[in-house]
Amino acid sequence: MQPSRIRRVRDLMSVASAAPGEPSQSLNIDLEAEKVALGSETQMHSGKFEVGFRDELEQLFLWRRDVRRFKTDPVDPKVLQKMLFHACIAPSVGNSQPWRFVMVETPQLRTKILKNFEQANNEALEGYKGERAQTYASLKLSGLTDAPVQVAVFCEKDTSTGHGLGRKSMPETLDYSVVSAIQQLWLSGRAYGVGVGWVSIIDPEYVTKELDVPSNWKLIAYLCIGYPVEEHMDPELVRFGWQERLNMDKFMHKR
């Protein structure tokens, strides 16, 4: 493994935000400094939130979208820093903090990821027939060609952090912890006007190998990040007739 290719958001690290094919912009993230800043802010805050804030929070939830159409403009490094910081204060089983972020910057790697997506997408298309296949083929399912920031998010499966608390009977809670971090990054980005798109139509083993990460890291998500070309409150899959949003009553059960 080449350590220089692995960027972690744990202590002090450098991440990049650049348009595809352009030199990256370095960004230093000092989590300790962020914690100090957070501490000073929380001391001044009561921890109680007013109605106006709750209403705005609901709007944030409603406007979060899986973005596939990005502008190529670089993401503000300070905004990206905040997004990653918010991801890193997510809840995790046993406070294990198993998330590992790899900033995919080199054009050669991005091209390989794009080709892998195209292959996986063609294979997925073969699983549909008739009108459903036509609809699938019409969907734009990644922002890999335009997103200025691409991040592979991994879970360190045997991290010693947290001393194993809470995961002996349910080890998959490590993966869930990483998903929690991704959701916080997603919502943080939305608050700053930055879009996030989760690319799941890829071969995780191929991506893991190409990114040359430790063998005990499991790929959880490949994210495209950037400013969206357009804004919509309704999900794209609803707008293009793939799947309507269901009423929440269908998910509620009693025993």
C-alpha positions in Angstrom: 0.0 0.0 0.0 1.2 3.5 -0.7 0.5 5.6 2.4 0.6 8.9 0.4 -2.6 7.9 -1.4 -4.6 7.4 1.9 -6.1 10.5 3.4 -7.8 10.1 6.8 -10.0 12.6 8.6 -8.7 11.7 12.0 -5.9 14.1 13.0 -4.4 16.6 10.6 -4.9 15.7 7.0 -5.0 17.2 3.5 -8.0 16.8 1.2 -8.6 18.4 -2.2 -11.4 20.1 -4.1 -10.8 20.6 -7.8 -12.6 20.3 -11.1 -11.8 17.1 -13.0 -8.4 17.4 -14.7 -7.4 20.5 -12.7 -4.7 20.7 -10.0 -6.2 20.0 -6.6 -6.6 22.6 -3.9 -5.1 21.4 -0.6 -7.1 21.8 2.5 -5.9 21.2 6.0 -8.3 19.8 8.5 -7.3 19.9 12.2 -10.0 18.1 14.1 -8.6 19.2 17.5 -9.0 22.9 16.4 -12.5 22.1 15.2 -13.3 20.5 18.6 -12.1 23.6 20.4 -14.3 25.8 18.2 -17.2 23.5 18.7 -16.7 23.5 22.4 -16.7 27.3 22.6 -19.9 27.4 20.5 -21.7 24.8 22.6 -20.9 26.5 25.8 -22.8 29.6 24.5 -25.7 27.5 23.4 -28.4 26.2 25.7 -29.0 23.0 23.7 -32.6 24.0 23.3 -33.8 24.8 19.8 -36.6 27.2 19.0 -39.6 26.5 16.6 -38.0 28.5 13.8 -34.9 26.3 13.9 -37.0 23.2 13.9 -39.0 24.4 10.9 -35.7 25.1 9.1 -34.4 21.7 10.0 -37.4 20.1 8.5 -36.8 22.0 5.3 -33.2 20.8 5.3 -34.4 17.2 5.5 -37.0 17.8 2.7 -34.4 19.4 0.4 -31.7 16.8 0.8 -31.3 15.2 -2.6 -29.1 12.5 -4.2 -27.4 14.8 -6.7 -26.2 13.5 -10.1 -25.8 16.7 -12.1 -23.0 18.9 -10.8 -21.3 22.1 -11.8 -17.5 21.7 -12.2 -16.8 24.7 -10.0 -14.4 23.8 -7.1 -16.0 23.4 -3.7 -15.1 26.0 -1.2 -12.4 24.3 0.9 -13.8 25.7 4.1 -17.2 24.3 3.3 -15.7 20.9 2.5 -13.8 21.0 5.8 -17.0 21.7 7.7 -18.8 18.9 5.9 -16.1 16.4 6.8 -15.9 17.6 10.4 -19.7 17.2 10.7 -19.3 13.6 9.4 -16.6 12.9 12.0 -18.8 13.9 14.9 -21.5 11.4 13.9 -22.7 8.7 16.4 -20.8 5.4 16.2 -21.1 2.1 18.1 -18.9 2.2 21.1 -17.6 5.5 19.9 -15.5 3.4 17.5 -15.4 6.2 14.8 -14.6 3.6 12.0 -15.1 5.9 9.1 -12.1 6.4 6.7 -12.3 8.9 3.9 -10.2 8.6 0.7 -10.1 11.7 -1.5 -9.9 10.4 -5.1 -8.1 13.1 -7.0 -5.9 11.6 -9.7 -7.5 11.6 -13.2 -6.3 8.0 -13.9 -8.2 6.7 -10.8 -11.3 8.7 -11.6 -11.3 7.3 -15.1 -11.0 3.7 -13.8 -13.9 4.3 -11.4 -16.0 5.8 -14.2 -15.4 2.8 -16.5 -16.2 0.4 -13.7 -19.5 2.3 -13.1 -20.4 2.1 -16.8 -19.7 -1.6 -16.8 -21.8 -2.2 -13.7 -24.5 0.0 -15.0 -24.8 -2.0 -18.3 -24.9 -5.2 -16.3 -27.7 -3.8 -14.1 -29.7 -2.7 -17.2 -29.7 -6.3 -18.5 -31.7 -7.2 -15.4 -34.7 -5.1 -16.6 -37.1 -5.7 -19.5 -39.5 -3.6 -21.5 -40.7 -0.2 -20.3 -38.8 -0.6 -17.0 -35.5 -1.1 -19.0 -36.2 1.9 -21.1 -36.8 4.0 -18.0 -33.7 2.7 -16.3 -31.6 3.5 -19.4 -32.9 7.1 -19.4 -31.8 7.8 -15.8 -28.6 9.6 -14.9 -27.2 7.5 -12.1 -23.9 9.2 -11.3 -22.1 12.5 -11.3 -18.7 11.0 -12.0 -18.0 13.0 -15.1 -18.5 16.4 -13.5 -18.3 16.3 -9.7 -15.2 18.3 -8.6 -14.8 16.2 -5.4 -15.0 12.4 -5.2 -14.7 10.6 -1.9 -14.5 6.9 -1.2 -15.8 6.2 2.3 -14.6 3.0 4.1 -15.2 1.2 7.4 -12.2 -0.1 9.3 -13.6 -3.4 10.3 -11.3 -4.3 13.1 -10.6 -0.9 14.6 -9.5 -1.0 18.2 -11.1 2.3 18.9 -14.1 1.8 21.1 -12.7 -1.5 22.5 -15.4 -3.6 20.8 -18.2 -2.2 22.8 -21.7 -2.8 21.3 -20.6 -4.8 18.3 -19.9 -8.3 19.5 -23.4 -9.6 18.7 -24.0 -7.1 15.9 -20.7 -6.4 14.2 -22.5 -4.8 11.3 -23.1 -1.7 13.5 -19.7 -0.6 12.4 -21.0 -0.2 8.8 -24.1 1.5 10.2 -21.9 4.0 12.0 -20.2 4.9 8.8 -23.6 5.4 7.1 -24.5 7.8 10.0 -21.4 9.8 9.2 -22.3 9.9 5.5 -25.8 11.2 6.3 -24.4 14.0 8.5 -22.0 15.0 5.7 -24.9 14.9 3.2 -27.1 17.2 5.4 -24.2 19.5 6.2 -23.5 19.9 2.5 -27.2 20.6 1.7 -27.1 23.4 4.4 -24.1 25.0 2.5 -25.7 24.5 -0.9 -23.4 21.6 -1.8 -24.8 18.5 -3.4 -23.8 14.9 -2.6 -24.5 11.9 -4.8 -24.0 8.3 -3.6 -22.7 6.0 -6.4 -23.6 2.4 -5.6 -23.4 1.0 -9.1 -19.8 0.0 -8.8 -17.8 -3.1 -7.9 -16.6 -2.6 -4.3 -13.8 -5.1 -4.6 -12.5 -3.4 -7.7 -12.7 0.1 -6.2 -11.0 -1.1 -3.0 -8.2 -2.7 -4.9 -7.6 0.3 -7.2 -7.5 2.7 -4.3 -4.9 0.6 -2.5 -6.3 0.8 1.0 -5.6 -1.5 3.9 -7.2 -5.0 3.5 -9.4 -4.5 6.7 -11.2 -1.5 5.1 -14.6 -2.2 3.6 -16.1 0.2 1.0 -19.3 1.7 2.2 -19.9 4.5 -0.3 -18.4 6.3 -3.2 -19.6 9.9 -3.1 -19.6 12.7 -5.7 -19.6 16.2 -4.2 -20.1 19.6 -5.8 -22.5 22.4 -6.4 -25.7 21.1 -8.1 -26.8 22.3 -11.5 -30.4 22.4 -10.4 -32.5 22.3 -7.2 -35.5 20.0 -6.7 -37.5 19.2 -3.6 -38.8 15.9 -5.1 -36.4 13.0 -5.7 -35.2 12.5 -9.2 -36.5 8.9 -9.2 -40.0 10.2 -8.4 -39.7 12.9 -11.0 -38.7 10.5 -13.8 -41.4 7.8 -12.9 -39.1 5.2 -11.4 -40.6 5.0 -7.8 -43.0 7.1 -5.9 -42.4 8.0 -2.3 -44.6 5.9 -0.1 -46.8 7.0 2.8 -45.0 6.5 6.1 -48.0 4.5 7.4 -46.7 1.6 5.3 -43.6 1.4 7.4 -45.3 1.5 10.8 -46.0 -1.8 12.8 -47.1 -2.7 16.3 -46.5 -5.9 18.2 
